[in-house]
Amino acid sequence: MPDLQSLKILQGLMPNSIQRKFTLKYGGILNLLRFPAKVEAVTTLAHLYDPPLRCFLFQDFLLAPTPEEFELYVNVPKNRKGPYMGMSQKVKTKDLDATLRISPEDLLSHYKEDRDAQDMPNPIIVSTEEVVRLKATIARLEQDKESLEHILYEVTYENNQISYDLEQKDK
């Protein structure tokens, strides 16, 4: 678990004006430093966190707050209020990337337009068995990588030793 004590000290050293600016830009995430957390619980949750999706994955369930819930939890300021009412309208990508808070390039790389309907492609659904199989493959590849690194080290060491011996012989 990262050492949060230095962040707490840094927060205490920040002038109120800077803390207000930080809160306006990032919401109330600094308040999360005030809550005690059990190391075991955070460690367990860290294994279930998926950084690209920015959420926790529990086997076949995706548990993530909606943007509205997230804004409520950490007090993120809202640019727009009210539900989305433009179901039959085409969404401008600049509005979409602002709402989703992702870069326009990342959005456009996943965005597709199909006739008059626009949508994001469906996520790939993977079974639990396939996930287990992929994890086993990754573990095997990690072991292979370590073996290859060890072999490369030995070969490099032997080559350096031979070069050194030849230099000593020439003297």
Residue, then its C-alpha position, 0 to 999 in steps of 0.5 A: m500500500p502506498d505511503l499516504q502520510s506524505l500526501k496528507i502532510l502535503q495537503g496540510l501544507m497547501p494554502n486554502s486557495i490552492q486547495r479550493k482550486f484543486t477541489l474545483k478542478y478534481g472534486g473532493i478526492l482529497n477528502l478520501l485521504r481522511f478515511p482509514a483503510k485496511v491494507e488487506a482490503v485495499t490489496t485485495l481490491a487492487h487485484l480486481y482493479d482494471p486501470p484501462l476501464r477505471c473500475f473493479l471487475f468481479q468475475d462476470f460482473l462490472l461494478a462501476p459507478t455511473p458518472e452521476e454517482f461518481e460526481l455525487y461521491v467525490n463532489v465533482p462539479k457538473n457542467r450540465k444538469g439533467p438527463y440526456m434527452g437527445m436519443s434521436q440526435k447525432v452526438k457531436t464527438k466534442d460533446l461526447d469526449a467532454t462528457l466521458r472525459i477522455s481524449p478526442e483521439d482515444l474516443l475516435s479510435h473506438y467510435k464507429e458510425d453505422r448508417d444513422a445509428q452511432d454507438m460505441p462497439n460492444p465489449i468483448i464478452v469472455s468466459t471465466e474459463e477463458v480468463v483463467r486460460l489467458k492468465a495461465t498463458i501470461a504466467r507461462l510467458e512470464q516464466d519463459k521471459e525470465s528463462l530467456e533473460h537468464i540465458l541471455y545474461e549467461v551468454t553475455y557473461e561468457n562472452n565478456q569472460i572470453s573477451y577478458d581472457l583473450e585480452q589477458k592472453d595478448k598481454 
